[in-house]
Amino acid sequence: MSAFTVGDYLLARLQEIGVQHLFGVPGDYNLQFLDRVIDHPVIHWVGCANELNAAYAADGYARCRGAAALLTTFGVGELSAINGIAGSYAEHLPVIHIVGAPATQAQQQGDCVHHSLGDGDFRHFIRMAEEVSAATALLTAENASAEIDRVIVSALQMRQPGYLSLAVDVAACDAEPPTQPLNLIHASSHQVREAFRQAAERLLAPAARVSLLADFLALRWQQQPALAALRQHRAIPCASLLMGKGVLDEQQPGFVGTYAGEGSAGQVREQIEQVDVTLCVGVRFTDTITAGFTQQFAAERLIDLQPHCATVAGETFSPLSMADALSELDGLFARYGQQWQLGPQATAAAPVEAAATISQQAFWQAMQEFLQPGDIILAEQGTAAFGAAALRLPTQAQLLVQPLWGSIGYTLPAAFGAQTADPARRVILIIGDGSAQLTIQELGSMLRDQQQPIIFLLNNEGYTVERAIHGATQRYNDIAQWNWTALPQALSLHGQAQSWRISETVQLQEVMARLSQPQRLTLVEVVMQKEDLPPLLRKVTACLNQRNGG
């Protein structure tokens, strides 16, 4: 091969930010760059069944590794992936999307080449990408190194996708290797930091009851250790929202559950809202996870930390990083925490009762007992995600959900990406039959790569969430009935898999007992009643039905 190229420069920067796998689908505009990937000593090519699945897989990988990369071809490939990229944009995942593009001369001449719209305009698709990217760039031989750095830095600072259009000839151009690391420093103002501390102290010093509510943006900016340190000072009532579940150690004293506004179970809402001061860290309220925006927080009693700013009793402080704000709060927690009321003691989960059929309640009780420390759990939008909201996660366990973007089928390829990112951890996927039909092809990639996820496929004969919102008996909420347990064998000639179809609680318990350390991919089809809903989802769907009806 030739000397160091633009393609090599890009791979060097991806390696620098911790990316070791490149997901995607080959196409003639990216094949020469792919040769450089195949020869790279650290970054490995991971082919997927289609570009949408590859984008979902990259998203799952980024949730576990902090960043990910995706490779598609121009036009047809990138547009297939854009739904997944939009989900990464909405939920703040830095996925670097590399698009293999036609040669520079063909673009300059406006040639009528394949995968274009045939009108000579080669900027249609980058304009689309701009709407769901922190930064975009059309790479040239002259600007490639600087633009690669700019886009990657922007993606990491905003925790959102970056888009790089890499023409076939540009990828092969000579380049100089990086000489300096990427500049990822996002400094806070010292004066702003001190003003924030003083304002927070005015609220916290006289308080008797303080609560903590953390969400997914604290996960994206990797503030779990800082939050755990705060809680060491005082076990105040703490909760997370569904999208950020796992950001707090749920086994640490003070954790009260998943906050969902009016949909919260037990005393969770009271413990979080009815206090002198609520500290919100990385919180974004959305309709589905607050039972229709039913949260009630008085601005004058709220400290709200966002990635690059903070608000105290309605006063905004910027620029201020979440990490610096938490550092200032750590000192205040140490000084005043002993006067604050403790959170309640955790209660033991109810035992699972054997029954003729598997109810939502019985399934999630069994799942609670099944979970182990360090598990990666993926719960598909719908009955799975809202059932998972009631789980109390073991230490170091991670829950991957997508309740804001909510693209059904997301979690199956995302599980592939998560297992690729961390092959030593046990991956548990809980997905409905309707969702699985959208992305089931990636089961073949899991088997090809000898992955061993545990897949609980909830068979309730269609789109149960939609039935609950509207049209309970309408045929548009029905799906084709598949022979699910035969699919692992059908999708791989050489992969190792095991499958069960169960419909009774005792069967569920027996299967789970065999899966503490899975030795192969496992698919468990769990037959459930189509009308059965987790309690939180019942409240949410009633609210959505009302809102959608005006």
HELIX and SHEET records of a PDB file:
HELIX    1   1 VAL A    6  GLU A   16  1                                  11    
HELIX    2   2 LEU A   31  ILE A   38  1                                   8    
HELIX    3   3 GLU A   51  ARG A   65  1                                  15    
HELIX    4   4 VAL A   76  ALA A   90  1                                  15    
HELIX    5   5 THR A  104  GLN A  109  1                                   6    
HELIX    6   6 HIS A  124  GLU A  130  1                                   7    
HELIX    7   7 ALA A  144  MET A  158  1                                  15    
HELIX    8   8 VAL A  168  ALA A  171  1                                   4    
HELIX    9   9 HIS A  190  LEU A  204  1                                  15    
HELIX   10  10 PHE A  216  ARG A  220  1                                   5    
HELIX   11  11 GLN A  224  HIS A  233  1                                  10    
HELIX   12  12 LEU A  242  GLY A  244  5                                   3    
HELIX   13  13 GLY A  261  GLY A  263  5                                   3    
HELIX   14  14 VAL A  268  GLU A  273  1                                   6    
HELIX   15  15 ALA A  299  ARG A  301  5                                   3    
HELIX   16  16 MET A  322  TYR A  336  1                                  15    
HELIX   17  17 GLY A  337  GLN A  339  5                                   3    
HELIX   18  18 GLN A  360  PHE A  370  1                                  11    
HELIX   19  19 THR A  383  ALA A  388  1                                   6    
HELIX   20  20 THR A  411  ALA A  421  1                                  11    
HELIX   21  21 ASP A  433  THR A  439  1                                   7    
HELIX   22  22 GLU A  442  ARG A  448  1                                   7    
HELIX   23  23 THR A  464  ILE A  469  1                                   6    
HELIX   24  24 ARG A  475  ASN A  477  5                                   3    
HELIX   25  25 TRP A  484  ALA A  486  5                                   3    
HELIX   26  26 LEU A  487  ALA A  490  1                                   4    
HELIX   27  27 THR A  505  ALA A  513  1                                   9    
HELIX   28  28 PRO A  535  ASN A  548  1                                  14    
SHEET    1   A 6 HIS A  44  GLY A  47  0                                        
SHEET    2   A 6 HIS A  21  GLY A  24  1                                        
SHEET    3   A 6 ALA A  68  THR A  73  1                                        
SHEET    4   A 6 VAL A  95  ALA A 101  1                                        
SHEET    5   A 6 GLY A 162  ALA A 167  1                                        
SHEET    6   A 6 ALA A 135  LEU A 138  1                                        
SHEET    1   B 7 PHE A 255  THR A 258  0                                        
SHEET    2   B 7 CYS A 238  SER A 240  1                                        
SHEET    3   B 7 VAL A 210  ALA A 214  1                                        
SHEET    4   B 7 VAL A 277  VAL A 281  1                                        
SHEET    5   B 7 LEU A 302  LEU A 305  1                                        
SHEET    6   B 7 ALA A 310  VAL A 312 -1                                        
SHEET    7   B 7 GLU A 315  PHE A 317 -1                                        
SHEET    1   C 6 GLN A 398  LEU A 400  0                                        
SHEET    2   C 6 ILE A 376  ALA A 379  1                                        
SHEET    3   C 6 VAL A 427  GLY A 432  1                                        
SHEET    4   C 6 ILE A 454  ASN A 459  1                                        
SHEET    5   C 6 LEU A 521  VAL A 527  1                                        
SHEET    6   C 6 ALA A 497  ILE A 502  1                                        
END                                                                             
